[in-house]
Amino acid sequence: MSKNPGPPLFTTPASLWDGASQLPGSLELWETEAVFRPTGFASGHLSLRIPLAGIEKVEEYLVFNLARNGLRIQSREGKYDLFVLEDMQGFKARLLEMLAR
């Protein structure tokens, strides 16, 4: 039987963003990965998992050139995901802390 890993280190309401449309959900930070869980798929297996070891760059961006609540997470392979976060500063700070380990 597997051990319950406990709650995430940090979680915030977020949307996965493609520049034109958003998929609402939550972004969670765990010991080894960031996980985006879309709202409405809670009972399914759909989620986006980004291993912390594969992250090359984390940077803020302006959403619609107005609000600084966007976060871009880029992998070492050059792929990236864009998120719009309710608590962008808190999530980014905790993520950078985990990456510095």
NORRA-V947933 format. One record per pair of residues at least 4 apart in sequence whose ideal C-beta (glycine too) atoms are under 7 Angstrom apart, sorted by the first residue. I is the first residue (numbers start at 0). GAP is how many residues later the second one is. D is the distance in Angstrom with one decimal. If there is no record, write none. Layout:
i:I gap:GAP d:D
i:I gap:GAP d:D
This chain:
i:7 gap:20 d:3.9
i:7 gap:21 d:5.8
i:7 gap:22 d:5.4
i:8 gap:20 d:4.8
i:8 gap:21 d:6.4
i:8 gap:22 d:6.9
i:8 gap:85 d:6.3
i:9 gap:19 d:4.3
i:9 gap:80 d:6.7
i:9 gap:81 d:5.8
i:9 gap:84 d:4.4
i:10 gap:15 d:5.6
i:10 gap:16 d:7.0
i:10 gap:17 d:4.5
i:11 gap:14 d:6.7
i:11 gap:15 d:5.8
i:11 gap:73 d:5.3
i:11 gap:74 d:5.1
i:11 gap:75 d:4.2
i:11 gap:78 d:6.7
i:11 gap:79 d:5.1
i:12 gap:13 d:5.6
i:12 gap:73 d:4.3
i:13 gap:11 d:6.3
i:13 gap:12 d:5.9
i:13 gap:13 d:3.9
i:13 gap:22 d:6.7
i:13 gap:69 d:4.9
i:13 gap:70 d:6.5
i:13 gap:71 d:4.5
i:13 gap:72 d:6.8
i:14 gap:7 d:3.7
i:14 gap:8 d:6.1
i:14 gap:9 d:5.0
i:14 gap:10 d:6.9
i:14 gap:68 d:6.7
i:14 gap:69 d:4.6
i:15 gap:6 d:6.9
i:15 gap:7 d:4.4
i:15 gap:9 d:6.8
i:15 gap:20 d:5.6
i:15 gap:32 d:6.8
i:15 gap:65 d:6.7
i:15 gap:67 d:6.2
i:16 gap:5 d:5.3
i:16 gap:65 d:4.3
i:16 gap:66 d:6.2
i:16 gap:67 d:5.2
i:21 gap:62 d:6.3
i:22 gap:15 d:5.3
i:23 gap:14 d:7.0
i:23 gap:15 d:4.8
i:24 gap:11 d:5.7
i:24 gap:12 d:5.1
i:24 gap:13 d:4.0
i:24 gap:14 d:4.9
i:25 gap:11 d:5.4
i:26 gap:7 d:6.5
i:26 gap:9 d:5.2
i:26 gap:56 d:5.8
i:26 gap:58 d:6.2
i:26 gap:64 d:6.3
i:27 gap:6 d:7.0
i:27 gap:7 d:4.7
i:27 gap:9 d:6.8
i:28 gap:5 d:5.5
i:28 gap:62 d:6.6
i:28 gap:65 d:5.7
i:28 gap:66 d:5.8
i:28 gap:69 d:6.6
i:29 gap:5 d:6.4
i:31 gap:19 d:6.5
i:31 gap:20 d:5.7
i:32 gap:16 d:5.2
i:32 gap:17 d:6.0
i:32 gap:18 d:5.1
i:32 gap:19 d:5.9
i:33 gap:16 d:4.5
i:33 gap:18 d:6.9
i:33 gap:39 d:6.7
i:33 gap:61 d:6.7
i:34 gap:12 d:5.5
i:34 gap:13 d:6.9
i:34 gap:14 d:5.3
i:35 gap:11 d:6.4
i:35 gap:12 d:4.1
i:36 gap:10 d:5.0
i:37 gap:8 d:6.1
i:40 gap:5 d:4.3
i:47 gap:33 d:6.8
i:49 gap:4 d:6.9
i:49 gap:5 d:6.6
i:49 gap:23 d:5.9
i:49 gap:31 d:6.7
i:51 gap:46 d:5.9
i:51 gap:47 d:6.2
i:53 gap:21 d:4.9
i:53 gap:22 d:5.5
i:54 gap:18 d:6.0
i:54 gap:20 d:6.4
i:54 gap:44 d:6.2
i:55 gap:18 d:5.3
i:55 gap:19 d:6.1
i:55 gap:20 d:4.5
i:56 gap:17 d:4.2
i:57 gap:13 d:6.9
i:57 gap:15 d:5.6
i:57 gap:34 d:6.3
i:57 gap:37 d:5.9
i:57 gap:38 d:6.2
i:58 gap:13 d:5.1
i:59 gap:8 d:5.8
i:59 gap:10 d:6.4
i:59 gap:11 d:6.3
i:59 gap:28 d:6.7
i:59 gap:32 d:6.8
i:60 gap:9 d:4.0
i:60 gap:11 d:5.4
i:61 gap:4 d:6.5
i:61 gap:5 d:6.7
i:61 gap:6 d:5.6
i:61 gap:8 d:6.4
i:62 gap:4 d:4.8
i:62 gap:6 d:6.1
i:62 gap:7 d:4.6
i:62 gap:21 d:5.5
i:68 gap:15 d:5.9
i:68 gap:16 d:5.7
i:68 gap:19 d:4.5
i:69 gap:12 d:6.4
i:69 gap:13 d:6.9
i:69 gap:14 d:5.6
i:70 gap:12 d:4.8
i:70 gap:14 d:5.6
i:70 gap:17 d:5.5
i:70 gap:20 d:6.8
i:70 gap:21 d:5.9
i:71 gap:8 d:5.5
i:71 gap:10 d:5.5
i:72 gap:7 d:6.3
i:72 gap:8 d:5.3
i:73 gap:6 d:4.1
i:74 gap:4 d:4.7
i:74 gap:5 d:6.9
i:84 gap:6 d:5.6
i:86 gap:4 d:5.8
i:87 gap:4 d:5.9
i:88 gap:4 d:6.2
i:89 gap:4 d:6.4
i:90 gap:4 d:6.0
i:91 gap:4 d:6.2
i:92 gap:4 d:6.4
i:93 gap:4 d:6.6
i:94 gap:4 d:6.3
i:95 gap:4 d:6.3
